[in-house]
Amino acid sequence: MRIDKFLANMNVGSRKEVHQLIKKGIVAINGQTIKAPKEKVAETDEVTVNGEKIVYQKYHYFLMNKPKGVLSATEDRSQRTVISLLDPKDQYQGIVPVGRLDKDTTGLLLLTNDGQLNHELLAPNKHVVKVYRAKIAGVADEDTVKTFASGMILGDGTKLKPAKLTVLKQDTEHDSSEIEIEISEGKYHQIKRMFGAVGMKVVELERISMGKLKLPNNLKRGQYVEIDVDEISRKQNI
């Protein structure tokens, strides 16, 4: 790999900025100062910038507790995205959210530049289970549970796989419920549309798990942690 690409991939700077660092004579490979951006470097070589060692890592994985009001996108002209919540040092090339959470949905979101893993987690044939908790306007009951478990057909003809609905709390006085729901697909606004089909409305929605990845209890809204691929692969059995 060219040294300018190596350093740009490690978020040391843009290609142009990396070229300036090389011109200044502060980039070295195995202790030897380099002069040309096209200089080749192997992943096992020791690379330093101004004496600081730069360790190459091809893929990165961040587990985020997404807050409300932020888009599950890489960029937007007028609104904040989940990428903007990453520290500049963690905004590596190719980092994208795995799947999408609606703007007003909170909770577990995985971000990575590992395209293969992204595909494995989203592929329909993998049936990766996602669990959400929600506050509902309307009283969900045993009939609602049975309707969701039967595999719904929405008004536009969209056929859904069976979903497991657990009613956590009912409040008939205020016509509201708290629920937990497991789905193995991710159609557009799926949970909101499911409750809409039975005359209810989702007021708050939070994803708490994806496969065997759980949202840590101590991870506050807008915060994230870096995890490794071995943990993801082991938990997801991929």
KOLVOVO-755912 format. One record per residue: residue number from 1; residue in three letters; z, y, x of N, C-alpha, C, O in turn. Coordinates in steps of 0.05 Angstrom, whole numbers. Layout:
[NUM 'ALA' [Z Y X] [Z Y X] [Z Y X] [Z Y X]];
...
REM end
This chain:
[1 'MET' [0 -24 17] [0 0 0] [0 25 18] [13 26 39]];
[2 'ARG' [-14 45 9] [-14 71 24] [14 83 22] [27 81 1]];
[3 'ILE' [22 97 43] [49 108 44] [52 130 22] [74 133 11]];
[4 'ASP' [31 145 16] [34 166 -4] [38 154 -32] [53 165 -48]];
[5 'LYS' [25 131 -38] [29 117 -63] [57 105 -64] [70 106 -85]];
[6 'PHE' [65 93 -42] [92 81 -40] [113 102 -47] [130 96 -64]];
[7 'LEU' [112 125 -35] [132 146 -39] [130 158 -67] [150 165 -79]];
[8 'ALA' [105 161 -77] [102 172 -104] [113 152 -125] [126 161 -144]];
[9 'ASN' [109 126 -121] [119 106 -139] [150 106 -139] [162 99 -159]];
[10 'MET' [162 113 -116] [191 113 -114] [202 141 -122] [226 146 -117]];
[11 'ASN' [185 157 -134] [193 182 -146] [204 202 -125] [221 219 -131]];
[12 'VAL' [194 199 -100] [202 218 -79] [189 245 -85] [199 267 -78]];
[13 'GLY' [165 244 -97] [151 268 -105] [123 261 -114] [115 237 -114]];
[14 'SER' [107 281 -122] [80 276 -130] [64 269 -105] [74 273 -83]];
[15 'ARG' [39 260 -108] [23 254 -85] [20 279 -67] [22 278 -43]];
[16 'LYS' [16 302 -80] [13 327 -66] [38 334 -51] [37 343 -27]];
[17 'GLU' [61 331 -63] [87 336 -50] [92 317 -27] [102 325 -6]];
[18 'VAL' [85 292 -31] [88 272 -10] [71 279 14] [79 276 37]];
[19 'HIS' [46 289 9] [29 297 31] [41 319 48] [39 320 72]];
[20 'GLN' [55 337 34] [69 359 48] [92 349 66] [96 358 88]];
[21 'LEU' [106 329 55] [128 317 71] [117 303 96] [129 305 117]];
[22 'ILE' [94 290 93] [82 277 116] [73 297 136] [76 293 160]];
[23 'LYS' [61 319 127] [53 341 145] [76 352 161] [73 361 184]];
[24 'LYS' [100 353 148] [124 364 161] [135 345 182] [152 353 198]];
[25 'GLY' [124 321 183] [133 301 203] [160 289 197] [175 282 216]];
[26 'ILE' [168 287 172] [195 276 165] [193 249 152] [213 238 142]];
[27 'VAL' [169 237 151] [165 210 140] [160 191 163] [144 195 180]];
[28 'ALA' [175 168 163] [173 149 184] [171 120 173] [184 114 152]];
[29 'ILE' [156 103 186] [155 75 180] [165 60 204] [155 62 226]];
[30 'ASN' [187 44 200] [199 29 221] [206 46 245] [203 38 268]];
[31 'GLY' [215 71 239] [224 89 261] [202 105 273] [208 122 290]];
[32 'GLN' [177 101 265] [154 116 277] [144 137 257] [137 130 234]];
[33 'THR' [145 162 265] [135 184 248] [106 181 243] [90 175 261]];
[34 'ILE' [98 184 218] [69 181 211] [57 208 205] [71 228 199]];
[35 'LYS' [31 209 208] [16 234 205] [-4 234 182] [-13 255 174]];
[36 'ALA' [-11 210 172] [-32 208 153] [-23 195 127] [-9 175 128]];
[37 'PRO' [-30 207 103] [-22 195 78] [-34 167 73] [-23 152 57]];
[38 'LYS' [-56 161 86] [-69 135 82] [-56 113 98] [-65 90 97]];
[39 'GLU' [-36 119 114] [-22 99 130] [-12 77 112] [-1 82 91]];
[40 'LYS' [-16 52 120] [-8 29 104] [21 21 109] [32 23 131]];
[41 'VAL' [34 12 88] [62 3 90] [66 -22 73] [55 -24 51]];
[42 'ALA' [82 -40 83] [89 -64 68] [117 -61 55] [133 -44 64]];
[43 'GLU' [122 -76 34] [148 -73 21] [171 -80 39] [193 -71 34]];
[44 'THR' [166 -96 60] [187 -104 78] [192 -83 100] [212 -85 115]];
[45 'ASP' [174 -64 103] [177 -43 124] [200 -25 116] [207 -21 93]];
[46 'GLU' [212 -13 137] [233 7 132] [221 35 131] [209 44 151]];
[47 'VAL' [223 48 109] [211 74 105] [234 95 102] [253 91 87]];
[48 'THR' [232 117 117] [252 138 114] [238 165 110] [216 170 119]];
[49 'VAL' [252 182 95] [243 210 91] [266 228 99] [287 228 87]];
[50 'ASN' [261 242 120] [282 260 132] [307 244 138] [330 253 135]];
[51 'GLY' [303 219 148] [325 202 156] [337 186 134] [354 168 139]];
[52 'GLU' [329 191 109] [340 176 86] [322 152 80] [298 155 76]];
[53 'LYS' [334 128 79] [319 104 74] [310 102 45] [325 107 26]];
[54 'ILE' [284 96 41] [272 92 15] [267 63 10] [249 51 23]];
[55 'VAL' [282 50 -8] [279 22 -13] [259 18 -36] [262 30 -57]];
[56 'TYR' [239 2 -32] [218 -2 -52] [228 -20 -74] [239 -42 -69]];
[57 'GLN' [224 -12 -99] [230 -28 -123] [207 -25 -142] [203 -3 -152]];
[58 'LYS' [193 -46 -147] [169 -45 -163] [175 -38 -192] [162 -21 -204]];
[59 'TYR' [194 -52 -204] [200 -49 -232] [229 -39 -237] [247 -45 -222]];
[60 'HIS' [232 -24 -258] [258 -12 -265] [263 -18 -295] [244 -18 -311]];
[61 'TYR' [288 -21 -302] [296 -28 -329] [320 -12 -337] [341 -13 -324]];
[62 'PHE' [318 5 -358] [340 22 -367] [347 15 -396] [329 14 -413]];
[63 'LEU' [372 11 -401] [382 6 -428] [395 31 -438] [415 40 -427]];
[64 'MET' [383 43 -459] [392 69 -469] [404 67 -497] [396 50 -513]];
[65 'ASN' [424 84 -502] [434 88 -529] [420 113 -540] [429 135 -535]];
[66 'LYS' [398 109 -554] [382 131 -563] [396 148 -584] [408 137 -603]];
[67 'PRO' [396 174 -580] [408 192 -600] [387 200 -622] [363 194 -619]];
[68 'LYS' [397 213 -643] [379 223 -663] [362 246 -652] [370 259 -633]];
[69 'GLY' [339 251 -665] [323 274 -659] [306 272 -634] [296 292 -625]];
[70 'VAL' [304 248 -623] [289 244 -598] [267 223 -604] [272 202 -616]];
[71 'LEU' [243 229 -595] [220 211 -600] [220 187 -580] [226 191 -557]];
[72 'SER' [213 164 -590] [209 140 -573] [180 142 -562] [163 126 -570]];
[73 'ALA' [176 160 -544] [149 165 -533] [152 174 -504] [174 181 -496]];
[74 'THR' [130 175 -490] [131 183 -462] [128 213 -459] [138 225 -440]];
[75 'GLU' [114 226 -478] [110 255 -477] [103 266 -504] [92 252 -521]];
[76 'ASP' [110 291 -508] [103 305 -533] [103 335 -527] [120 345 -512]];
[77 'ARG' [85 349 -539] [82 377 -533] [105 394 -543] [111 415 -531]];
[78 'SER' [117 386 -565] [137 404 -577] [165 391 -581] [184 405 -587]];
[79 'GLN' [167 365 -578] [193 352 -583] [203 336 -559] [187 327 -542]];
[80 'ARG' [229 332 -557] [241 317 -536] [234 287 -539] [232 277 -561]];
[81 'THR' [231 274 -517] [226 245 -517] [248 231 -502] [264 243 -487]];
[82 'VAL' [249 205 -504] [269 189 -491] [266 191 -460] [285 188 -445]];
[83 'ILE' [241 195 -451] [236 198 -422] [251 223 -412] [261 223 -389]];
[84 'SER' [252 244 -428] [265 268 -419] [295 265 -416] [308 282 -403]];
[85 'LEU' [306 244 -427] [335 238 -425] [342 225 -398] [365 224 -390]];
[86 'LEU' [321 214 -384] [325 202 -358] [329 223 -337] [316 244 -338]];
[87 'ASP' [346 218 -318] [349 236 -295] [322 238 -281] [307 218 -281]];
[88 'PRO' [315 260 -269] [289 263 -255] [285 240 -235] [262 231 -231]];
[89 'LYS' [306 231 -222] [303 210 -202] [296 183 -214] [287 165 -200]];
[90 'ASP' [300 180 -240] [295 155 -254] [269 156 -270] [262 136 -283]];
[91 'GLN' [255 178 -269] [230 181 -284] [206 170 -268] [188 185 -260]];
[92 'TYR' [207 144 -263] [187 130 -247] [160 129 -263] [160 130 -287]];
[93 'GLN' [139 127 -247] [112 124 -260] [111 99 -277] [120 78 -269]];
[94 'GLY' [100 102 -301] [96 79 -318] [119 71 -336] [117 52 -351]];
[95 'ILE' [141 86 -334] [164 79 -351] [158 86 -380] [150 108 -387]];
[96 'VAL' [161 66 -398] [156 70 -426] [178 56 -442] [190 37 -432]];
[97 'PRO' [182 65 -467] [201 50 -485] [189 24 -494] [165 23 -500]];
[98 'VAL' [205 3 -496] [196 -23 -506] [199 -22 -537] [221 -24 -547]];
[99 'GLY' [176 -19 -550] [177 -15 -579] [186 13 -585] [188 30 -567]];
[100 'ARG' [190 18 -611] [197 45 -619] [221 45 -638] [224 27 -654]];
[101 'LEU' [237 66 -636] [257 72 -656] [248 98 -669] [240 116 -655]];
[102 'ASP' [251 100 -695] [244 125 -708] [260 148 -696] [281 144 -684]];
[103 'LYS' [250 172 -700] [263 196 -690] [292 198 -698] [309 206 -682]];
[104 'ASP' [298 191 -723] [326 193 -732] [341 168 -730] [364 166 -741]];
[105 'THR' [330 147 -717] [344 122 -713] [357 122 -686] [346 132 -666]];
[106 'THR' [382 111 -684] [397 111 -659] [399 83 -648] [391 63 -661]];
[107 'GLY' [411 81 -624] [419 55 -614] [402 44 -591] [389 59 -577]];
[108 'LEU' [403 18 -588] [392 4 -565] [362 8 -562] [346 3 -580]];
[109 'LEU' [354 18 -538] [326 21 -531] [323 14 -502] [337 25 -485]];
[110 'LEU' [305 -4 -496] [299 -12 -469] [275 3 -459] [254 5 -473]];
[111 'LEU' [276 14 -434] [254 28 -422] [248 15 -396] [266 8 -380]];
[112 'THR' [222 11 -390] [214 -3 -366] [185 3 -358] [170 13 -375]];
[113 'ASN' [178 -2 -333] [150 0 -324] [139 -28 -319] [118 -31 -306]];
[114 'ASP' [153 -48 -329] [144 -76 -327] [128 -83 -352] [139 -91 -373]];
[115 'GLY' [102 -81 -350] [84 -86 -373] [86 -114 -384] [84 -118 -408]];
[116 'GLN' [89 -134 -366] [90 -161 -375] [115 -167 -392] [114 -180 -413]];
[117 'LEU' [138 -156 -383] [162 -159 -398] [160 -145 -425] [169 -156 -445]];
[118 'ASN' [148 -122 -425] [144 -106 -449] [129 -124 -470] [137 -125 -493]];
[119 'HIS' [108 -136 -461] [92 -154 -478] [108 -177 -488] [107 -184 -512]];
[120 'GLU' [124 -190 -470] [139 -213 -478] [160 -207 -500] [164 -223 -518]];
[121 'LEU' [172 -183 -498] [192 -176 -518] [180 -167 -544] [193 -169 -565]];
[122 'LEU' [155 -158 -544] [143 -148 -568] [123 -167 -581] [116 -163 -605]];
[123 'ALA' [115 -188 -567] [95 -206 -578] [106 -219 -603] [128 -230 -604]];
[124 'PRO' [90 -219 -625] [99 -230 -651] [107 -259 -649] [126 -268 -663]];
[125 'ASN' [94 -275 -632] [100 -303 -630] [126 -309 -616] [136 -332 -617]];
[126 'LYS' [138 -288 -604] [164 -292 -590] [188 -291 -610] [209 -301 -604]];
[127 'HIS' [183 -278 -633] [204 -276 -654] [230 -266 -643] [252 -276 -649]];
[128 'VAL' [229 -245 -627] [254 -233 -616] [269 -219 -639] [259 -201 -652]];
[129 'VAL' [294 -228 -643] [310 -218 -665] [322 -191 -658] [333 -187 -636]];
[130 'LYS' [320 -172 -676] [333 -146 -673] [353 -142 -695] [348 -147 -719]];
[131 'VAL' [376 -132 -688] [398 -128 -707] [404 -98 -710] [407 -84 -690]];
[132 'TYR' [406 -90 -734] [412 -62 -741] [437 -60 -759] [442 -78 -774]];
[133 'ARG' [451 -37 -756] [472 -30 -776] [462 -5 -790] [450 12 -778]];
[134 'ALA' [469 -3 -815] [459 20 -830] [479 28 -852] [494 12 -863]];
[135 'LYS' [477 54 -859] [490 64 -883] [469 68 -904] [448 80 -898]];
[136 'ILE' [474 59 -928] [454 58 -949] [463 74 -973] [486 73 -981]];
[137 'ALA' [445 90 -985] [450 102 -1011] [442 81 -1032] [418 77 -1036]];
[138 'GLY' [461 69 -1045] [457 47 -1064] [476 25 -1057] [485 23 -1034]];
[139 'VAL' [482 8 -1076] [501 -14 -1072] [485 -40 -1068] [474 -51 -1086]];
[140 'ALA' [485 -48 -1043] [472 -74 -1036] [491 -97 -1045] [515 -95 -1040]];
[141 'ASP' [479 -117 -1057] [496 -139 -1066] [483 -166 -1060] [464 -167 -1044]];
[142 'GLU' [493 -187 -1073] [482 -214 -1067] [453 -217 -1074] [438 -232 -1061]];
[143 'ASP' [445 -203 -1095] [416 -204 -1103] [399 -191 -1081] [377 -201 -1076]];
[144 'THR' [409 -169 -1070] [394 -156 -1048] [391 -175 -1024] [370 -177 -1012]];
[145 'VAL' [413 -189 -1018] [413 -208 -996] [392 -230 -1001] [377 -237 -982]];
[146 'LYS' [391 -240 -1025] [372 -261 -1032] [343 -251 -1030] [325 -265 -1021]];
[147 'THR' [339 -226 -1040] [312 -215 -1039] [302 -212 -1011] [279 -219 -1005]];
[148 'PHE' [319 -202 -993] [311 -199 -965] [306 -226 -952] [288 -228 -935]];
[149 'ALA' [322 -246 -959] [320 -272 -946] [295 -287 -955] [286 -306 -942]];
[150 'SER' [284 -279 -978] [261 -293 -989] [235 -286 -976] [215 -301 -978]];
[151 'GLY' [235 -264 -961] [209 -255 -949] [195 -237 -968] [182 -246 -986]];
[152 'MET' [199 -211 -965] [189 -191 -985] [159 -185 -982] [148 -188 -960]];
[153 'ILE' [147 -177 -1004] [120 -166 -1003] [123 -137 -1013] [131 -133 -1036]];
[154 'LEU' [117 -118 -996] [120 -90 -1002] [98 -81 -1022] [78 -95 -1026]];
[155 'GLY' [101 -57 -1032] [83 -46 -1052] [54 -44 -1042] [35 -46 -1059]];
[156 'ASP' [50 -41 -1016] [23 -38 -1006] [11 -65 -998] [-10 -67 -986]];
[157 'GLY' [26 -87 -1004] [16 -114 -998] [26 -125 -972] [20 -148 -965]];
[158 'THR' [41 -109 -956] [52 -119 -930] [71 -142 -935] [91 -138 -950]];
[159 'LYS' [66 -164 -923] [84 -188 -926] [103 -189 -902] [95 -187 -879]];
[160 'LEU' [129 -192 -908] [149 -192 -888] [161 -219 -884] [162 -235 -903]];
[161 'LYS' [170 -225 -860] [185 -250 -855] [213 -247 -867] [223 -225 -871]];
[162 'PRO' [226 -270 -873] [253 -269 -883] [272 -253 -865] [270 -255 -840]];
[163 'ALA' [290 -237 -876] [309 -222 -861] [337 -229 -870] [342 -235 -894]];
[164 'LYS' [356 -229 -851] [383 -236 -858] [399 -210 -862] [403 -194 -844]];
[165 'LEU' [408 -206 -887] [423 -182 -894] [453 -189 -898] [459 -208 -913]];
[166 'THR' [470 -175 -885] [499 -178 -889] [511 -152 -900] [508 -131 -887]];
[167 'VAL' [524 -154 -922] [537 -130 -934] [565 -127 -922] [582 -144 -926]];
[168 'LEU' [569 -106 -907] [595 -101 -894] [615 -86 -912] [639 -91 -911]];
[169 'LYS' [604 -68 -928] [622 -52 -945] [606 -42 -969] [583 -34 -967]];
[170 'GLN' [619 -43 -993] [607 -32 -1017] [625 -10 -1028] [650 -12 -1028]];
[171 'ASP' [613 12 -1037] [628 34 -1049] [614 42 -1074] [596 59 -1075]];
[172 'THR' [623 29 -1097] [609 34 -1122] [614 62 -1133] [597 73 -1146]];
[173 'GLU' [637 73 -1126] [644 100 -1135] [624 121 -1124] [616 139 -1138]];
[174 'HIS' [617 117 -1099] [598 136 -1086] [570 125 -1083] [553 137 -1070]];
[175 'ASP' [565 101 -1096] [539 89 -1095] [528 87 -1067] [506 96 -1061]];
[176 'SER' [543 73 -1050] [535 70 -1022] [544 43 -1011] [561 29 -1022]];
[177 'SER' [532 36 -988] [538 10 -975] [536 14 -945] [523 32 -935]];
[178 'GLU' [549 -4 -931] [545 -7 -902] [536 -36 -898] [548 -55 -908]];
[179 'ILE' [514 -39 -883] [502 -66 -880] [495 -72 -851] [495 -54 -834]];
[180 'GLU' [489 -97 -846] [478 -106 -820] [454 -123 -827] [455 -139 -846]];
[181 'ILE' [432 -119 -813] [407 -133 -820] [394 -144 -794] [392 -130 -774]];
[182 'GLU' [384 -168 -796] [370 -181 -774] [341 -184 -782] [335 -196 -803]];
[183 'ILE' [322 -175 -765] [294 -179 -770] [281 -189 -744] [291 -185 -722]];
[184 'SER' [258 -203 -747] [245 -214 -724] [217 -202 -720] [200 -214 -707]];
[185 'GLU' [212 -179 -733] [187 -165 -730] [193 -135 -730] [217 -128 -734]];
[186 'GLY' [174 -119 -726] [179 -90 -724] [157 -74 -736] [144 -58 -723]];
[187 'LYS' [152 -78 -762] [131 -63 -775] [140 -34 -780] [164 -28 -779]];
[188 'TYR' [121 -17 -785] [125 12 -787] [147 18 -808] [144 11 -832]];
[189 'HIS' [168 32 -800] [190 40 -818] [199 16 -835] [206 19 -858]];
[190 'GLN' [200 -8 -823] [204 -32 -839] [230 -32 -855] [229 -37 -879]];
[191 'ILE' [253 -26 -843] [278 -28 -857] [280 -7 -879] [290 -13 -900]];
[192 'LYS' [270 17 -873] [270 38 -893] [253 30 -917] [260 35 -940]];
[193 'ARG' [230 18 -911] [212 9 -933] [224 -14 -949] [220 -16 -973]];
[194 'MET' [238 -32 -935] [251 -54 -949] [271 -45 -970] [272 -53 -993]];
[195 'PHE' [288 -26 -961] [309 -16 -980] [296 1 -1001] [305 2 -1024]];
[196 'GLY' [275 16 -994] [261 32 -1014] [249 15 -1036] [248 23 -1059]];
[197 'ALA' [241 -10 -1028] [229 -28 -1047] [249 -38 -1068] [241 -48 -1090]];
[198 'VAL' [275 -37 -1061] [295 -46 -1080] [311 -22 -1091] [333 -25 -1101]];
[199 'GLY' [299 2 -1089] [311 26 -1101] [334 38 -1086] [350 52 -1098]];
[200 'MET' [335 33 -1060] [356 45 -1043] [345 61 -1021] [321 60 -1015]];
[201 'LYS' [362 76 -1007] [352 93 -986] [370 90 -961] [395 89 -963]];
[202 'VAL' [357 88 -937] [372 86 -912] [381 114 -904] [364 132 -901]];
[203 'VAL' [407 118 -901] [418 144 -894] [422 146 -863] [415 166 -851]];
[204 'GLU' [432 125 -851] [435 123 -822] [427 95 -813] [433 76 -826]];
[205 'LEU' [414 94 -790] [405 68 -779] [409 67 -749] [401 85 -734]];
[206 'GLU' [421 45 -740] [427 42 -712] [420 13 -704] [428 -6 -717]];
[207 'ARG' [405 11 -681] [399 -16 -671] [421 -24 -651] [427 -9 -633]];
[208 'ILE' [433 -47 -656] [455 -55 -638] [448 -78 -619] [463 -83 -600]];
[209 'SER' [426 -92 -625] [418 -113 -606] [388 -118 -608] [376 -113 -629]];
[210 'MET' [378 -130 -587] [349 -138 -586] [349 -164 -571] [353 -165 -546]];
[211 'GLY' [344 -186 -585] [348 -212 -572] [377 -215 -566] [394 -212 -583]];
[212 'LYS' [383 -222 -541] [411 -224 -532] [421 -200 -517] [443 -200 -506]];
[213 'LEU' [404 -179 -516] [413 -154 -504] [430 -139 -524] [421 -134 -547]];
[214 'LYS' [454 -132 -517] [472 -118 -535] [476 -89 -526] [475 -83 -502]];
[215 'LEU' [481 -71 -545] [487 -44 -539] [516 -43 -530] [534 -49 -545]];
[216 'PRO' [521 -34 -505] [549 -33 -495] [566 -14 -511] [557 8 -518]];
[217 'ASN' [591 -22 -517] [608 -5 -533] [615 22 -519] [620 42 -533]];
[218 'ASN' [614 22 -492] [622 46 -478] [598 64 -471] [601 84 -456]];
[219 'LEU' [575 57 -481] [551 73 -475] [547 94 -497] [541 87 -520]];
[220 'LYS' [552 119 -491] [550 140 -510] [521 147 -517] [503 141 -502]];
[221 'ARG' [518 160 -540] [491 169 -548] [478 186 -526] [490 204 -515]];
[222 'GLY' [453 179 -519] [439 194 -499] [443 184 -471] [430 193 -452]];
[223 'GLN' [462 166 -467] [468 155 -441] [451 129 -437] [441 117 -456]];
[224 'TYR' [448 121 -412] [434 97 -406] [445 85 -380] [458 98 -364]];
[225 'VAL' [439 59 -376] [447 45 -352] [423 29 -342] [406 20 -358]];
[226 'GLU' [422 26 -316] [400 9 -305] [410 -20 -303] [432 -25 -295]];
[227 'ILE' [393 -38 -312] [399 -66 -311] [377 -80 -296] [356 -68 -290]];
[228 'ASP' [381 -106 -288] [361 -119 -272] [346 -140 -289] [355 -148 -310]];
[229 'VAL' [322 -147 -280] [305 -165 -295] [317 -193 -298] [312 -206 -318]];
[230 'ASP' [333 -201 -278] [345 -228 -281] [363 -229 -305] [364 -250 -319]];
[231 'GLU' [378 -207 -310] [395 -207 -333] [379 -208 -359] [386 -222 -378]];
[232 'ILE' [357 -193 -360] [340 -193 -384] [327 -220 -388] [328 -231 -410]];
[233 'SER' [315 -231 -367] [301 -257 -369] [320 -279 -377] [314 -296 -393]];
[234 'ARG' [345 -279 -365] [364 -299 -371] [373 -298 -400] [375 -318 -414]];
[235 'LYS' [377 -273 -410] [387 -270 -437] [365 -275 -458] [370 -285 -480]];
[236 'GLN' [340 -269 -451] [318 -271 -471] [304 -298 -469] [288 -305 -486]];
[237 'ASN' [311 -314 -448] [297 -340 -443] [267 -336 -441] [252 -351 -454]];
[238 'ILE' [258 -317 -425] [230 -313 -421] [222 -318 -393] [199 -316 -385]];
REM end
